[in-house]
Amino acid sequence: MAKTKTNFVCQSCGSVTMRWAGRCEDCGEWNSIVEEQVIESGAHVRAPIVEGAAPVPITDRSQPPAQRITAGMAECDRVLGGGIVPGSLTLIGGDPGIGKSTLMLQISHALAERSGPVLYVSGEESFDQTRMRAGRLGTLSDNLLILTETSVDAIRREIKNGDFSMVVVDSIQSTYTPDLAAVPGSISQVRDCASEFLRIAKGMNVPVFLVGHVTKDGSIAGPRLLEHLVDTVLYFEGEGKQALRILRSVKNRFGSTNEIGVFEMSEAGLREVPNPSALFLNERPKGVSGSVVIPSVEGTRPLLVEVQALVGDAPLASPRRTVAGVNPNRVALILAVLEKRAGVHISDKEVYVNVAGGVRLEEPAIDLAVAVALVSSLLEAPIPSNIAVFGEIGLAGEVRAVDMARGRVSEASKFGFTKCILPKSCAADVRDVAVELLPVTGVVAAVDLALDR
């Protein structure tokens, strides 16, 4: 007789306890522990991933190397490291309504037309609803097969009975396995279903894409094991009110991480943006203080992004610090350096920092551009529109080197920038570029050059 056992599982970190508690002792989350029933029916035995598999030397040339499959969208291929790897398991997450299903339908249509049948498993929409979306996007194809199912066993049977070039599961939180008594979307179901799809991808050598929900802080819903289990993790980012969308790779076993693909949402679906710098600088104001352009690097791609700063009097005793697109702790560090090392009295002012276009910059090379923008806004002194700025700022007020200096300056020259303020240690690496280099060693010298003081 199978025995039913009750566990209490944290839906945030996956830890298991014997009793309910309001706060998880492992991750500290409140109201995240849910009661789940587990049916113990003896040993949990599964068939091998590949029947009769035996160890093979890694130098065996009889095993041909995997050939990547193009996704039909150059921006997606860039993020994936050159295309889709057969037998890979990819997880894509993002906020509700950001365009995850739209992106997967467009990729599925491109592969269906080029590489063969594609199975799109829809667990949250009916067949008519999915077809309505596909009709609006212009992705109707006889080779794009829609399966409205949530049972992993039924999905596995359909994959075995067909010869598919790709499988999409939308979403992993809607699927379930009858071996577990837990409800779909719970930690146990998500973990077990993802493991089954991993076995399907590796055993049948078919690429599988899993669409995942995100929590309120933007991370993939479910335990961290889900991200460790898959081969590639992609995040689809963007502001709901803006058309710009960014596909970011945070894990990729077959390519570079932190690569991004830039898209623009339109009525007919997602449109690739092959030249993001032109999009970010399209509406840049002229002759306005607090506006600086930085040649940033995302992955291997240099991008020209506008950094905006606004400094004003504080009507209250506690000045406000509002930051969007940059790490707030980094901005606090820059403010402290300007106050202490550059003699810029800004502690009693309200400060607002924003990266135009909705893009988020994480690299320290943005420090010098933020500092110059803050002083420009404080003094109401516009920065010349032909100057680009980049560099990292240390606590002593020094300007430190950053990577890919030549690529940054080259990208700036393509868009008409004739001067570039950069760390002195980076100037030697920049050659044969039609840009006047203004190397600096400290933040004070950089501000003086930018403001022509």
C-alpha positions as CSV (number, residue, x, y, z in Angstrom):
1,M,0.0,0.0,0.0
2,A,1.3,3.4,-0.9
3,K,1.7,5.7,2.1
4,T,0.8,9.4,2.1
5,K,3.3,11.7,3.8
6,T,2.8,15.4,4.5
7,N,5.6,17.9,4.1
8,F,5.8,21.6,4.5
9,V,7.8,23.1,1.6
10,C,9.1,26.7,1.2
11,Q,8.0,27.9,-2.2
12,S,10.9,30.3,-2.3
13,C,14.0,28.2,-1.6
14,G,12.5,24.6,-1.6
15,S,13.5,23.7,2.0
16,V,11.4,21.0,3.7
17,T,10.2,21.1,7.3
18,M,8.0,18.8,9.4
19,R,5.6,21.6,10.5
20,W,4.3,24.9,9.3
21,A,5.9,28.1,10.2
22,G,5.3,31.7,9.3
23,R,8.9,32.4,8.3
24,C,11.3,30.0,6.5
25,E,14.4,29.5,8.6
26,D,16.6,28.9,5.5
27,C,15.8,31.9,3.3
28,G,14.0,34.2,5.7
29,E,10.9,34.6,3.5
30,W,7.5,35.1,5.2
31,N,4.3,33.2,4.4
32,S,6.2,31.0,1.8
33,I,5.7,27.6,3.4
34,V,2.9,25.5,1.9
35,E,1.7,22.0,2.9
36,E,2.3,19.3,0.2
37,Q,1.3,15.7,0.2
38,V,3.8,13.1,-1.0
39,I,2.8,9.5,-1.9
40,E,5.5,7.1,-1.0
41,S,5.2,4.1,-3.4
42,G,8.6,2.4,-3.0
43,A,11.7,3.1,-4.9
44,H,11.6,5.9,-7.5
45,V,13.0,4.2,-10.6
46,R,13.3,5.9,-14.0
47,A,14.4,4.6,-17.3
48,P,17.9,5.6,-18.5
49,I,18.2,8.7,-20.6
50,V,19.7,6.7,-23.5
51,E,19.2,3.0,-23.7
52,G,22.5,1.0,-23.7
53,A,24.6,4.1,-23.2
54,A,28.3,3.3,-22.6
55,P,31.3,5.6,-21.8
56,V,32.8,7.1,-25.0
57,P,36.2,8.8,-25.2
58,I,35.9,12.5,-25.5
59,T,38.3,12.3,-28.5
60,D,36.1,9.9,-30.4
61,R,35.7,11.4,-33.9
62,S,32.9,9.0,-34.8
63,Q,30.6,11.2,-32.8
64,P,29.9,14.3,-35.0
65,P,29.8,17.7,-33.1
66,A,26.4,19.2,-32.6
67,Q,25.4,21.7,-35.3
68,R,23.6,24.8,-34.0
69,I,20.2,25.6,-35.4
70,T,19.5,29.2,-36.2
71,A,16.5,30.7,-34.4
72,G,15.6,32.8,-37.4
73,M,16.2,36.0,-35.4
74,A,19.8,37.3,-35.3
75,E,19.3,38.9,-31.9
76,C,18.3,35.5,-30.4
77,D,21.2,33.8,-32.0
78,R,23.5,36.3,-30.5
79,V,22.2,35.7,-27.0
80,L,22.2,32.0,-27.4
81,G,25.8,32.0,-28.5
82,G,25.3,31.4,-32.2
83,G,22.1,29.4,-32.3
84,I,20.1,26.7,-30.6
85,V,22.0,23.6,-29.6
86,P,20.2,20.3,-30.2
87,G,19.3,18.6,-27.0
88,S,19.6,21.7,-24.9
89,L,17.1,22.8,-22.2
90,T,16.5,26.6,-22.1
91,L,14.6,28.5,-19.5
92,I,13.2,31.9,-20.4
93,G,11.6,34.2,-17.8
94,G,10.1,37.6,-17.6
95,D,7.3,39.8,-16.1
96,P,3.7,39.0,-17.1
97,G,2.9,40.6,-20.5
98,I,6.5,41.4,-21.4
99,G,6.3,39.2,-24.5
100,K,7.7,35.8,-23.7
101,S,5.0,33.9,-25.5
102,T,5.2,36.3,-28.4
103,L,8.9,35.7,-28.7
104,M,8.6,31.9,-28.5
105,L,5.8,31.9,-31.2
106,Q,8.0,33.9,-33.6
107,I,11.0,31.6,-33.0
108,S,8.8,28.5,-33.4
109,H,7.4,29.8,-36.7
110,A,10.9,30.5,-38.0
111,L,12.1,27.0,-37.1
112,A,9.0,25.4,-38.4
113,E,9.4,27.0,-41.8
114,R,13.1,26.2,-42.0
115,S,14.0,23.1,-39.9
116,G,10.8,21.0,-39.6
117,P,7.8,20.6,-37.3
118,V,7.8,22.4,-34.0
119,L,5.6,21.4,-31.0
120,Y,4.2,24.3,-29.0
121,V,2.7,23.0,-25.7
122,S,0.3,25.6,-24.4
123,G,-0.8,25.0,-20.8
124,E,-2.3,28.4,-20.1
125,E,-4.2,29.2,-23.3
126,S,-6.6,27.2,-25.4
127,F,-6.0,26.2,-29.0
128,D,-8.2,29.0,-30.3
129,Q,-6.5,31.6,-28.1
130,T,-3.1,30.5,-29.3
131,R,-4.2,30.5,-32.9
132,M,-5.6,34.0,-32.5
133,R,-2.3,35.2,-31.2
134,A,-0.4,33.5,-34.0
135,G,-2.7,35.1,-36.6
136,R,-2.1,38.5,-35.2
137,L,1.7,37.9,-35.3
138,G,1.6,36.4,-38.8
139,T,3.1,33.1,-37.5
140,L,0.6,30.6,-38.9
141,S,2.3,27.5,-40.3
142,D,1.3,23.9,-41.0
143,N,4.5,22.8,-39.3
144,L,3.7,24.6,-36.1
145,L,1.7,22.1,-34.0
146,I,-0.2,23.3,-30.9
147,L,-0.8,20.9,-28.0
148,T,-3.1,22.1,-25.2
149,E,-1.9,19.8,-22.4
150,T,-0.4,20.0,-18.9
151,S,0.4,16.4,-18.1
152,V,4.1,15.6,-18.5
153,D,3.2,12.0,-19.4
154,A,0.9,13.1,-22.3
155,I,3.5,15.6,-23.5
156,R,6.2,12.9,-23.5
157,R,4.1,10.6,-25.6
158,E,3.5,13.2,-28.2
159,I,7.2,14.1,-28.4
160,K,8.1,10.4,-28.8
161,N,5.5,9.9,-31.6
162,G,6.7,12.9,-33.6
163,D,9.9,14.1,-35.1
164,F,10.2,17.7,-33.9
165,S,12.9,20.2,-34.4
166,M,12.0,22.1,-31.2
167,V,9.6,21.8,-28.3
168,V,8.2,24.8,-26.4
169,V,6.5,24.4,-23.0
170,D,4.4,27.5,-22.0
171,S,4.7,27.4,-19.1
172,I,6.6,25.1,-16.7
173,Q,4.5,26.2,-13.8
174,S,1.3,24.9,-15.5
175,T,2.6,21.3,-16.0
176,Y,2.3,18.5,-13.6
177,T,3.3,14.8,-13.1
178,P,0.7,12.4,-11.7
179,D,3.4,10.8,-9.6
180,L,3.2,13.7,-7.1
181,A,0.1,14.7,-5.1
182,A,1.2,18.4,-5.0
183,V,-0.7,21.0,-7.1
184,P,0.8,22.3,-10.4
185,G,3.1,25.2,-9.8
186,S,4.4,24.0,-6.4
187,I,8.0,23.4,-5.7
188,S,7.8,19.6,-6.0
189,Q,5.9,19.7,-9.3
190,V,8.1,22.3,-11.0
191,R,11.3,20.5,-10.0
192,D,10.1,17.1,-11.1
193,C,8.6,18.4,-14.4
194,A,11.8,20.3,-15.3
195,S,13.8,17.1,-14.6
196,E,11.5,15.1,-17.0
197,F,11.9,17.7,-19.7
198,L,15.7,17.6,-19.2
199,R,15.6,13.8,-19.8
200,I,13.4,14.3,-22.9
201,A,15.8,16.9,-24.3
202,K,19.0,14.9,-23.7
203,G,17.5,11.5,-24.6
204,M,15.8,12.5,-27.8
205,N,18.3,15.2,-28.8
206,V,15.6,17.8,-29.3
207,P,15.9,21.4,-28.0
208,V,13.3,22.2,-25.3
209,F,12.3,25.8,-24.3
210,L,10.6,26.3,-20.9
211,V,8.7,29.5,-20.2
212,G,8.8,30.4,-16.6
213,H,7.0,32.8,-14.3
214,V,8.9,35.3,-12.2
215,T,8.5,36.5,-8.6
216,K,7.8,40.0,-7.5
217,D,11.6,40.7,-7.3
218,G,12.1,39.6,-10.9
219,S,13.7,36.2,-10.4
220,I,12.5,32.9,-11.8
221,A,9.7,31.5,-9.6
222,G,10.6,28.2,-7.9
223,P,13.8,26.9,-6.3
224,R,17.2,27.9,-7.6
225,L,17.6,24.3,-8.6
226,L,15.5,25.1,-11.7
227,E,18.1,27.5,-13.0
228,H,20.9,25.1,-12.1
229,L,19.1,22.3,-13.9
230,V,18.8,23.9,-17.4
231,D,21.6,24.6,-19.9
232,T,20.6,28.3,-20.6
233,V,18.7,30.9,-18.6
234,L,17.3,33.9,-20.5
235,Y,15.5,36.9,-19.0
236,F,13.2,39.0,-21.1
237,E,13.3,42.5,-19.7
238,G,11.6,45.8,-20.4
239,E,9.2,48.4,-19.1
240,G,5.6,47.6,-19.7
241,K,4.8,51.1,-21.0
242,Q,7.8,51.2,-23.4
243,A,8.3,49.4,-26.6
244,L,11.9,48.4,-25.9
245,R,12.6,44.8,-24.9
246,I,15.9,43.3,-23.9
247,L,16.7,39.5,-24.0
248,R,19.5,38.9,-21.5
249,S,21.5,35.7,-21.0
250,V,22.6,35.1,-17.4
251,K,23.7,31.5,-17.8
252,N,24.8,29.7,-21.0
253,R,26.7,26.4,-21.1
254,F,27.2,26.8,-24.8
255,G,28.2,30.5,-25.1
256,S,28.9,33.8,-23.5
257,T,26.9,35.1,-20.5
258,N,25.6,38.6,-20.1
259,E,24.9,38.9,-23.9
260,I,21.8,40.9,-24.8
261,G,19.4,41.0,-27.7
262,V,17.4,44.2,-28.3
263,F,13.9,44.1,-29.6
264,E,11.0,46.6,-30.1
265,M,7.5,45.6,-29.5
266,S,5.0,46.5,-32.2
267,E,1.4,45.5,-33.2
268,A,2.8,42.7,-35.4
269,G,5.1,41.3,-32.6
270,L,8.7,41.8,-31.8
271,R,11.0,43.5,-34.2
272,E,14.8,43.2,-34.0
273,V,16.8,46.3,-33.4
274,P,20.2,45.6,-35.2
275,N,21.6,49.1,-34.2
276,P,20.5,49.7,-30.6
277,S,22.8,52.8,-30.2
278,A,20.8,54.7,-32.8
279,L,17.6,53.8,-30.9
280,F,18.9,55.0,-27.5
281,L,20.3,58.3,-28.9
282,N,17.3,59.0,-31.2
283,E,15.6,61.5,-28.8
284,R,18.7,62.8,-27.0
285,P,18.2,66.5,-26.1
286,K,20.7,69.0,-27.2
287,G,22.2,71.8,-25.0
288,V,20.7,70.5,-21.8
289,S,22.7,70.0,-18.6
290,G,23.0,66.6,-16.9
291,S,23.0,64.6,-20.1
292,V,26.1,62.5,-20.9
293,V,26.7,59.6,-23.4
294,I,28.6,56.5,-22.3
295,P,29.9,53.8,-24.6
296,S,28.7,50.8,-22.5
297,V,29.5,47.2,-23.1
298,E,26.9,44.4,-22.7
299,G,28.5,41.1,-23.3
300,T,30.6,41.6,-26.4
301,R,28.5,44.5,-27.9
302,P,29.3,48.2,-27.3
303,L,26.2,50.4,-26.9
304,L,25.9,54.1,-26.7
305,V,23.6,55.0,-23.9
306,E,22.5,58.4,-22.5
307,V,22.9,58.9,-18.8
308,Q,20.7,61.7,-17.3
309,A,21.1,63.4,-14.0
310,L,19.0,66.0,-12.2
311,V,20.2,67.9,-9.1
312,G,18.0,70.4,-7.3
313,D,17.2,72.0,-4.0
314,A,15.6,69.7,-1.3
315,P,12.3,71.0,0.0
316,L,12.5,68.6,3.0
317,A,15.1,67.9,5.6
318,S,16.1,64.5,4.0
319,P,17.1,65.0,0.3
320,R,15.7,62.4,-2.0
321,R,17.9,60.0,-4.0
322,T,16.1,58.3,-6.9
323,V,17.9,56.1,-9.3
324,A,16.7,54.1,-12.4
325,G,18.8,51.9,-14.6
326,V,22.0,52.1,-12.3
327,N,22.9,50.4,-9.1
328,P,21.8,52.9,-6.3
329,N,24.7,51.9,-4.1
330,R,27.1,52.8,-7.0
331,V,25.5,56.3,-7.2
332,A,25.8,56.8,-3.5
333,L,29.5,56.0,-3.8
334,I,30.0,58.5,-6.6
335,L,28.2,61.2,-4.6
336,A,30.5,60.6,-1.6
337,V,33.6,60.8,-3.8
338,L,32.4,64.1,-5.4
339,E,31.7,65.5,-2.0
340,K,35.0,64.4,-0.4
341,R,37.6,64.4,-3.2
342,A,36.2,66.9,-5.7
343,G,34.8,69.5,-3.3
344,V,31.3,69.3,-4.9
345,H,28.8,70.1,-2.2
346,I,25.8,68.0,-3.1
347,S,24.8,66.3,0.1
348,D,22.0,68.7,0.7
349,K,20.6,68.4,-2.8
350,E,18.0,66.1,-4.3
351,V,19.5,63.8,-6.8
352,Y,17.8,61.9,-9.7
353,V,19.8,59.6,-12.0
354,N,18.3,57.8,-15.0
355,V,19.4,55.7,-18.0
356,A,17.4,56.7,-21.0
357,G,15.6,54.0,-23.0
358,G,14.8,51.7,-20.0
359,V,18.1,49.8,-20.3
360,R,19.9,48.8,-17.1
361,L,23.7,49.2,-16.8
362,E,25.6,47.1,-14.3
363,E,29.3,47.7,-15.2
364,P,31.5,50.1,-13.3
365,A,32.5,51.9,-16.5
366,I,29.4,54.1,-16.0
367,D,30.8,55.8,-12.9
368,L,32.6,58.6,-14.7
369,A,29.6,59.4,-16.9
370,V,27.3,59.6,-13.8
371,A,29.8,61.9,-12.0
372,V,30.1,64.3,-15.0
373,A,26.3,64.3,-15.4
374,L,25.7,65.2,-11.7
375,V,28.2,68.1,-11.8
376,S,26.8,69.3,-15.1
377,S,23.2,69.4,-13.7
378,L,24.4,71.0,-10.4
379,L,26.2,73.8,-12.2
380,E,23.6,74.1,-15.0
381,A,26.5,73.6,-17.5
382,P,25.6,71.5,-20.6
383,I,28.1,69.0,-21.8
384,P,29.1,69.3,-25.5
385,S,27.2,66.9,-27.6
386,N,30.3,65.5,-29.3
387,I,31.9,64.1,-26.1
388,A,31.5,60.5,-24.8
389,V,32.7,59.5,-21.3
390,F,33.5,56.3,-19.6
391,G,35.7,55.0,-16.7
392,E,35.5,53.6,-13.2
393,I,35.9,55.8,-10.1
394,G,37.7,54.7,-7.0
395,L,37.2,55.9,-3.5
396,A,40.3,58.0,-3.7
397,G,38.9,59.9,-6.7
398,E,41.1,58.2,-9.2
399,V,39.8,57.0,-12.6
400,R,40.5,53.3,-13.2
401,A,40.8,51.3,-16.4
402,V,37.9,49.3,-17.9
403,D,37.9,46.6,-20.6
404,M,37.2,46.9,-24.3
405,A,38.3,50.5,-24.5
406,R,39.0,50.4,-28.3
407,G,35.5,49.0,-29.0
408,R,33.9,51.7,-27.0
409,V,35.7,54.5,-28.7
410,S,35.1,52.9,-32.1
411,E,31.3,52.8,-31.4
412,A,31.4,56.4,-30.4
413,S,33.1,57.4,-33.6
414,K,30.5,55.8,-35.7
415,F,27.9,58.2,-34.4
416,G,29.8,61.4,-34.8
417,F,31.5,61.8,-31.4
418,T,34.8,63.5,-31.9
419,K,36.1,63.5,-28.3
420,C,36.2,60.9,-25.6
421,I,37.1,61.2,-22.0
422,L,38.6,57.9,-20.8
423,P,41.0,56.5,-18.2
424,K,44.7,57.3,-19.0
425,S,45.6,53.6,-18.7
426,C,43.1,52.8,-21.5
427,A,44.4,55.4,-23.9
428,A,47.4,53.3,-25.0
429,D,45.0,50.5,-26.2
430,V,43.0,52.8,-28.5
431,R,44.7,53.2,-31.9
432,D,43.6,54.2,-35.4
433,V,40.3,55.7,-34.3
434,A,39.2,59.1,-35.6
435,V,38.4,60.4,-32.1
436,E,40.3,62.9,-30.0
437,L,41.3,61.1,-26.8
438,L,41.1,63.0,-23.5
439,P,42.8,60.7,-20.9
440,V,42.4,61.5,-17.2
441,T,43.6,60.1,-14.0
442,G,41.2,61.7,-11.6
443,V,37.5,62.6,-11.4
444,V,38.3,66.4,-11.0
445,A,40.3,66.4,-14.3
446,A,37.4,64.6,-16.0
447,V,34.9,67.2,-14.8
448,D,37.1,70.1,-15.9
449,L,37.6,68.7,-19.4
450,A,33.9,67.9,-19.8
451,L,32.8,71.4,-18.7
452,D,35.7,73.1,-20.5
453,R,36.8,74.8,-17.2
